[in-house]
C-alpha cells in the first residue's frame, strides 16, 4: 500500500512551510515573510528504516485562484466531473508559467493526497480565499483545515465559520508553539480523513513516541556524563619554584572555569543535535539566561539550591557518610554516626556555600611540585549545572523547527528548587559520592542518568513547573 | 573471521567514536541501523552486539589501532613474564647459593620467599579495596608507585607517537579518567603476572638446585630464638599443608640439629661440623618449596585470576559505558526515523538589482480614481485618510476578492473614463501581493500608459496602523515591478 500523502496547501504566507517544518522537524524549510518563497512542491516523508509511513508535501501558495476557478466553471457540466476537470486544468497548464503554482500544488492532490488547507487565524478572513477553497472542494479529496496562528490577533471564530462551509474538520494548530503532544494529536487527526490511513499513522505515532523517549534517555545520559565530568574535573600545572604559585593560581582558576564552561557548551551542542536543531541561534536574547557565565552570581541564585535546601541536602550527604560508622559499629552507635554526619554535612553546606574548587599544592613522586585546581567541592555546583541543563533541554525539546525568531523564555526560578525532596536526596547521594571519590566512574554516570531521566521526562513536567 | 580481543575492540571503539562524532551523522545513523538490524539476535547482549558491530564497520586504517594495542598488551605481558622469571631465578639462585663452605641460612630464604610475599599480597589486597575508603586511597596512591607494572608505562613513553596515542586512553592512569578502574586493574593484572612468573621461576630454580646439586640448610640468627620457638613458627607456617604433606614440616630434631654458628669454620647446634650432618641439613627443602608454593605461588595465582577477572569485567563495562557507546546501541536497536525533505529547497531569489520603489509623492493634491482591491467600501474615515494623503477621490470601484477577473478589467476601464491624475488602489496590508494582483497592475499600466501614477495604499487591519513587516513585504514585492510611477503609501 502506498503511504498516505498530505498536501499542505493554502494562500501564500499563511504558514504552510512552518507547519511542514514543525511536523517534519526539518529546519531546512525556507520560511520567509516574502510571498512565494516556496516555488516548488517538496516532499517530507516520515521514513522508518527506509519505509515511508506517510508523506507531507509542502506546496507553493495559490497565486491565480480566481482565474483558475473561472476556467473550471466555464467548463463545468456536472458535479461528478469536477475532479476530472481539475485534472484537465493541470494537464493543460503544466507548461504555463502563469499557473505554475496551481499546477504544483494540485499535482499531489490529484495523485491521492489528503488536503491540509492552512490559514492564518491571527488575520481576518477575506473573500479572496473562497476561490481557493472552492477549487480544493472540486478536487474531491479528503480534506482538513488548519488554523495557524502566526501573529497575535484572534480571528479564529470568523475563520471557523468560513472554513466550516468547505471542510469537515477544522483544527487550530500553532506551528510555532505546538509541543510534541499537539503534533501527535494532529497526526491522529489526519487519520480521521481516511480509514485506510489510520494504521500507518498509528504506527508513526508509536514510533515517534518511542523516539522521543529515547531522545530523553540519551539526553539524560549526556547531561549525567557532563555533570560527572565537571564535578570530578581537575586542572594540573607543574611548578618550577614556589614563587610561581601566586602567579599561576589565578591563571589556573580561570582555565579551570573555562574548561568547565566548555564541557557545558559541548553537552548543549550534543543535545541540540539530538533534536535535529543544527542551526540553533546561540546568541539570541532567549538564551541570555543560559549564556550567563556559569559562575556568575545571578546564575547561582537562579539555578542553585536555596539556603534551607542546601542545609538539608548537606545533611543528607553527611548522614550517608556517618552511617558508614554506624554500619561498622554494628548498630551499637545508636545511629550517632549518621546524626553527627548530618550535622557536620549541613553545617559545612551552609557555611561552605561560597566555597568552590580547592587549590592544592602537591608533591610529585619524582620531585618538584604540582598545583591542582579541583575537583569541585561546592555542594551547590552540580545543581546549578543540572538546573541549566534541564532548562536548556526543555527549551530545545519544545522548540519547533518552524522557529526562526528568538524564543520567549519564562524567567522562572530554578526547576530544581521545586523538585521533591526525595528526588533531591537521590541526586545528593550521587553527587556526594562523586565529590568524595573524585572519579567519573562509569556506574555513577548510569546512576545519575537514571536519577535525571524522570526530571526530563513527561511526568516531571507537572512536578517541576 | 578472526575475532579481535576485548581490549582491541575497546581501543577500536574509542577510536571510532572519536572520529565518528560530528561529521556525517546521517551516514553513521544509516550504517549503524543497518548493522543493528543484521545483529538483532544480539539485542539483549549489548557487549556482543558492540563487538560484532566493530567487526562489520569498514573504515580504513582504524582497525590497526586495536590490533596494535592488543599486541602491545601481549608484549607487555611477555616482558613482565620474562622480567618476573629472571627476577625469580636470580633471587632464588642468590638465596640458595651453596658452595659447600657454609650452609644456606633458612631464615633469609623464608624471610624473602615467604614473609615478604605475605606482605606483598597484603599490599595487593590493600590496592584491590575500593579507593573510596579515605585512608586507603592515600595508601593506594603510594602503592601505585611501587607497582612493577609502572615499568611498562615508562617504556611506553619511548614508543612512536601513533602507537602511544593508540593505547593512551587505556593507560591514562589519571585518577580522574573515565577508564581509571580499567587502567587500575590492568596494572594490577600486569603486576600479578610479574609476581606469578617470579614465583614459578623461584620454585623451579629451587627444585632444579635441589635435584641437581646438594644443598645444606641451617638457621642462624643473633636473636635469642630457641629451637622450640622456631619450631612453633615453622609449624604455624606449615599449618595449611600439615595434613596434606606432613613430611614437609621440619621436625624439632631437624631444627635443633640445624642451628648453625659461623664461629671458626662453623658449627651446628650440637657442636658438630655441618659436613657431619650434610644429609639431614638438606631435609629442609620440602618445607622451603611447599612454603614458597603456598605463600608465593598459590596466592599469586588467586590474585592473578582475580585481577584478570576484574580487568575483563571493566573491559566489558568500559566497552558498554564509554561515552557514545549507549548512543551507538540506541542507533543500532531503534528504528531509524527520518522526516526531513528528500530533496533540497529550490532557492527563492529576489532580484536585488531592481530599483527602489518610486519616491514618495510630493506636490499638489491628486485627483484619483479609487479601486478597492479585495476590501470594503468608502467610508467617512477613508475620505479623511485620503485627504490626509493629498488624494482627492473620484469614483470608487471594486476589484479582486469575490470579483471576477473580467470585473477587474472593467473597473480599470471605468476609472480611465474619469481622466484621473492618478489611480489609488487600496489593498489589505496583511494579505500578500499575489501574482494576480501583479497581473492587475500590469493591466492598469497597459490601460493608463507609463506616466499615470499608481498609488498602492496599504490599509491597516481593523483601522490600526500598518505593521512594519507587512509594509516591508509589499515594498520588497512591488520593487520587483521596476515601475517608477508605482508608489506605496500607508493609509493610516
Interface residues (C-beta under 8 A of the other chain):
Chain A: X11 X12 X13 X23 X24 X25 X26 X28 X29 X30 X32 X33 X34 X35 X36 X37 X38 X39 X40 X42 X43 X44 X45 X46 X47 X48 X49 X50 X58 X61 X62 X63 X64 X65 X66 X67 X70 X98 X101 X123 X124 X126 X127 X128 X130 X153 X207 X208 X210 X211 X214 X217 X218 X221 X225 X229 X232 X233 X234 X273 X276 X365 X375 X433 X436 X437 X438 X439 X440 X441 X442 X443 X445 X446
Chain B: X25 X33 X37 X131 X132 X145 X175 X176 X177 X178 X180 X181 X317 X318 X321 X322 X323 X326 X327 X330 X334 X335 X336 X337 X338 X339 X340 X341 X342 X343 X344 X345 X346 X348 X350 X374 X375 X400 X401 X402 X403 X404 X405 X428 X430 X431 X432 X433 X434 X435 X436 X439 X461 X462 X469 X472 X473 X476 X477
